[in-house]
């Protein structure tokens, strides 16, 4: 199975990897069929762990290869990395201003401000908010595999796979964080699951687009890698870590961040 995967074209690999991350979202959302509530301490630890994974992946799988690729270019290596990184965060910040803001990791989506109490509208906005944040995650996986196709020396299949695994891990509680609040407010299990898994279906699309873009226009690769890193850090800083600590489990969530970071670092460095 591993040998077969390594023999595939990097674009196909990106598609397979992002389908995996979407399926992890669906797996998390499927827990709505087993219970109407979920242990909050476990949820907070999973979110903290996911935050640590994303922070580590942002550097070792994205920023570091971007710096290596930009080295020796017409501008200092830090310029593409800094521009791409900041633009990734600014892009999501701007998107949050356009899309009514929701905190999908909150213990209750009623905490969102200025949201119409109509359940259908609120549910739609919840899915849109988390779907928006899944786009850069899909792009991150896509550009990581695209970097392999582009022949970037610092890019490795193991590192790209580790990134996909890390994002898949954090997508599990993300799917649950969409479906469970919807179930708690009376939506059927089937509809709650469909909303939860639908929030991750954009990742395969974004992954393929990212891989195709960087292989077709290689000069943008350092910017694309850094953009994905900046967008991921923005999501972690604004959503994942605050969401893991808003229910009083700060120490547990903080240690989970440390464990997530350590495991992702080991996967990326040792396997890469």
C-alpha positions as CSV (number, residue, x, y, z in Angstrom):
1,X,0.0,0.0,0.0
2,X,2.8,2.4,0.9
3,X,4.8,1.5,-2.2
4,X,1.7,2.1,-4.3
5,X,1.1,5.5,-2.8
6,X,4.7,6.6,-3.3
7,X,4.5,5.6,-7.0
8,X,1.5,8.0,-7.6
9,X,1.8,11.4,-9.2
10,X,2.2,14.1,-6.5
11,X,-1.1,15.7,-7.7
12,X,-2.9,12.4,-7.1
13,X,-1.1,12.0,-3.8
14,X,-2.4,15.5,-2.8
15,X,-6.0,14.4,-3.7
16,X,-5.7,11.2,-1.7
17,X,-4.2,13.0,1.3
18,X,-6.9,15.7,1.4
19,X,-9.7,13.1,0.9
20,X,-8.2,11.5,4.1
21,X,-8.4,14.8,5.9
22,X,-12.0,15.2,4.8
23,X,-12.9,11.7,6.0
24,X,-11.4,12.5,9.4
25,X,-13.8,15.4,9.5
26,X,-16.7,13.1,8.7
27,X,-15.5,10.6,11.3
28,X,-15.6,13.3,14.0
29,X,-19.0,14.4,12.8
30,X,-20.3,10.8,12.9
31,X,-20.0,10.7,16.7
32,X,-23.3,12.6,16.7
33,X,-25.0,9.2,16.0
34,X,-23.7,7.9,19.3
35,X,-24.4,10.7,21.8
36,X,-26.0,14.1,22.1
37,X,-23.2,15.4,24.3
38,X,-19.5,14.9,24.4
39,X,-17.0,15.0,27.2
40,X,-15.8,18.6,27.3
41,X,-12.4,17.8,28.8
42,X,-11.7,15.3,26.0
43,X,-12.9,17.9,23.4
44,X,-10.7,20.6,24.8
45,X,-7.7,18.3,24.9
46,X,-8.3,17.3,21.3
47,X,-8.5,20.9,20.2
48,X,-5.3,21.8,22.1
49,X,-3.5,18.8,20.6
50,X,-4.7,19.9,17.1
51,X,-3.4,23.4,17.8
52,X,0.0,22.1,18.6
53,X,0.0,19.9,15.5
54,X,-0.9,22.9,13.3
55,X,1.8,25.1,14.8
56,X,4.5,22.5,14.2
57,X,3.3,21.7,10.7
58,X,3.3,25.4,9.8
59,X,7.0,25.6,10.4
60,X,8.5,22.3,9.5
61,X,6.2,21.4,6.6
62,X,5.6,24.9,5.2
63,X,7.8,27.8,6.3
64,X,11.1,25.9,6.4
65,X,10.7,24.5,2.9
66,X,9.7,28.0,1.7
67,X,12.8,29.6,3.2
68,X,15.0,26.9,1.6
69,X,13.4,27.4,-1.8
70,X,13.7,31.2,-1.7
71,X,17.4,31.0,-0.6
72,X,19.7,32.3,-3.4
73,X,16.9,34.1,-5.2
74,X,16.8,37.8,-6.3
75,X,15.5,38.9,-2.9
76,X,16.5,37.7,0.6
77,X,14.9,34.4,1.5
78,X,12.9,35.9,4.3
79,X,11.0,38.3,2.0
80,X,8.7,35.7,0.3
81,X,8.3,33.9,3.6
82,X,7.3,37.1,5.4
83,X,5.0,38.3,2.6
84,X,3.2,35.0,2.2
85,X,2.9,34.4,5.9
86,X,1.4,37.8,6.7
87,X,-0.9,37.6,3.6
88,X,-2.2,34.2,4.8
89,X,-3.3,35.7,8.1
90,X,-4.6,38.9,6.5
91,X,-6.7,36.9,4.0
92,X,-8.5,35.0,6.8
93,X,-8.9,38.1,8.9
94,X,-10.5,39.8,5.9
95,X,-12.7,36.8,5.1
96,X,-13.9,36.8,8.7
97,X,-15.0,40.4,8.2
98,X,-17.0,39.5,5.1
99,X,-18.5,36.3,6.6
100,X,-20.5,36.8,9.9
101,X,-18.1,35.5,12.5
102,X,-18.8,32.3,14.4
103,X,-16.7,30.3,16.9
104,X,-17.4,26.6,15.9
105,X,-15.3,25.4,18.8
106,X,-17.5,27.1,21.3
107,X,-19.5,25.0,23.7
108,X,-22.6,26.8,22.4
109,X,-23.0,28.5,19.0
110,X,-25.3,30.9,20.8
111,X,-22.2,32.8,22.0
112,X,-21.7,34.2,18.5
113,X,-22.7,37.9,18.3
114,X,-25.1,39.4,15.9
115,X,-26.4,36.0,14.6
116,X,-30.0,35.7,13.6
117,X,-31.7,33.2,16.0
118,X,-33.2,31.4,13.0
119,X,-31.7,27.9,13.3
120,X,-31.4,27.2,9.6
121,X,-29.4,30.4,9.0
122,X,-27.3,29.9,12.1
123,X,-26.5,26.4,11.1
124,X,-25.5,27.5,7.6
125,X,-23.2,30.2,9.0
126,X,-21.6,27.7,11.3
127,X,-20.7,25.4,8.4
128,X,-19.5,28.3,6.3
129,X,-17.2,29.6,9.0
130,X,-15.4,26.3,9.6
131,X,-15.4,25.6,5.8
132,X,-13.6,28.9,5.3
133,X,-10.9,27.8,7.7
134,X,-10.6,24.4,6.0
135,X,-9.6,26.0,2.7
136,X,-6.0,27.0,3.7
137,X,-5.6,23.6,5.4
138,X,-6.4,21.9,2.1
139,X,-4.1,24.3,0.3
140,X,-1.3,23.5,2.8
141,X,-1.4,19.8,2.0
142,X,-1.7,20.5,-1.7
143,X,1.3,22.8,-1.9
144,X,3.3,20.4,0.3
145,X,2.8,17.7,-2.3
146,X,3.2,20.2,-5.1
147,X,6.6,21.1,-3.7
148,X,7.7,17.5,-4.2
149,X,6.6,17.6,-7.9
150,X,8.5,20.9,-8.3
151,X,11.7,19.1,-7.1
152,X,12.2,21.3,-4.0
153,X,15.2,19.6,-2.2
154,X,13.8,20.2,1.3
155,X,10.4,18.9,0.4
156,X,9.8,15.2,1.2
157,X,7.0,12.8,0.8
158,X,7.3,11.9,4.5
159,X,6.9,15.5,5.5
160,X,3.9,16.0,3.3
161,X,2.2,12.9,4.6
162,X,3.0,14.0,8.2
163,X,1.3,17.3,7.5
164,X,-1.8,15.5,6.1
165,X,-1.9,13.2,9.1
166,X,-1.6,16.2,11.5
167,X,-4.4,18.1,9.7
168,X,-6.5,15.0,9.7
169,X,-6.1,14.7,13.5
170,X,-7.2,18.2,14.1
171,X,-10.2,17.8,11.7
172,X,-11.6,15.0,13.9
173,X,-12.7,17.4,16.7
174,X,-13.5,20.0,14.1
175,X,-16.2,17.8,12.5
176,X,-17.5,17.1,16.0
177,X,-17.5,20.8,16.9
178,X,-19.9,21.5,14.0
179,X,-22.3,18.5,14.3
180,X,-22.6,18.3,18.1
181,X,-23.9,21.9,18.7
182,X,-26.4,21.4,15.9
183,X,-27.6,18.2,17.5
184,X,-27.9,19.8,20.9
185,X,-30.3,22.5,19.5
186,X,-32.6,19.9,18.1
187,X,-31.4,19.1,14.6
188,X,-31.7,15.5,13.5
189,X,-28.6,13.3,13.8
190,X,-28.5,12.8,10.0
191,X,-28.6,16.5,9.2
192,X,-26.1,17.3,12.0
193,X,-23.7,14.8,10.5
194,X,-24.2,16.1,7.0
195,X,-23.4,19.6,8.0
196,X,-20.3,18.4,9.9
197,X,-18.8,16.4,7.1
198,X,-19.7,19.0,4.5
199,X,-17.5,21.5,6.3
200,X,-14.4,19.4,5.3
201,X,-15.3,18.5,1.7
202,X,-13.6,21.7,0.5
203,X,-10.2,20.4,1.5
204,X,-9.7,17.9,-1.5
205,X,-10.7,20.7,-3.9
206,X,-8.3,23.2,-2.3
207,X,-5.6,20.6,-2.1
208,X,-5.7,19.7,-5.8
209,X,-5.9,23.4,-6.7
210,X,-2.9,24.2,-4.5
211,X,-0.8,21.3,-5.9
212,X,-1.6,22.2,-9.5
213,X,-0.9,25.9,-9.0
214,X,2.6,25.5,-7.5
215,X,3.6,22.9,-10.1
216,X,2.4,25.1,-13.0
217,X,3.9,28.4,-11.6
218,X,6.9,27.3,-9.5
219,X,8.1,30.8,-8.6
220,X,5.0,31.3,-6.4
221,X,5.8,28.2,-4.3
222,X,7.7,30.0,-1.5
223,X,4.8,32.4,-1.2
224,X,2.2,29.7,-1.4
225,X,3.8,27.6,1.3
226,X,4.2,30.7,3.5
227,X,0.6,31.7,2.8
228,X,-0.7,28.3,4.0
229,X,1.5,28.6,7.1
230,X,0.2,32.1,8.0
231,X,-3.4,31.0,7.4
232,X,-3.0,28.0,9.7
233,X,-1.4,30.0,12.5
234,X,-4.2,32.5,12.2
235,X,-6.8,29.7,12.7
236,X,-4.8,28.3,15.7
237,X,-4.5,31.7,17.4
238,X,-8.0,32.9,16.8
239,X,-10.1,29.7,17.0
240,X,-8.4,26.5,18.0
241,X,-6.5,27.5,21.2
242,X,-9.1,30.0,22.5
243,X,-11.8,27.4,21.8
244,X,-9.9,24.8,23.8
245,X,-9.6,27.0,26.9
246,X,-13.0,28.7,27.1
247,X,-14.5,26.0,29.3
248,X,-12.0,26.2,32.1
249,X,-9.6,23.4,31.1
250,X,-6.7,25.7,30.4
251,X,-3.9,23.5,31.9
252,X,-5.2,20.4,30.1
253,X,-5.5,22.3,26.8
254,X,-2.1,23.9,27.1
255,X,-0.3,20.6,27.8
256,X,-2.2,19.1,24.9
257,X,-0.8,21.8,22.7
258,X,2.7,20.9,23.8
259,X,2.1,17.2,23.1
260,X,0.6,17.9,19.7
261,X,3.5,20.1,18.7
262,X,6.1,17.5,19.9
263,X,4.4,14.6,18.0
264,X,4.1,16.6,14.8
265,X,7.7,17.8,15.1
266,X,8.9,14.2,15.6
267,X,6.8,13.0,12.6
268,X,8.1,15.8,10.3
269,X,11.7,15.8,11.3
270,X,12.3,12.1,11.9
271,X,10.3,10.9,8.8
272,X,11.3,13.8,6.6
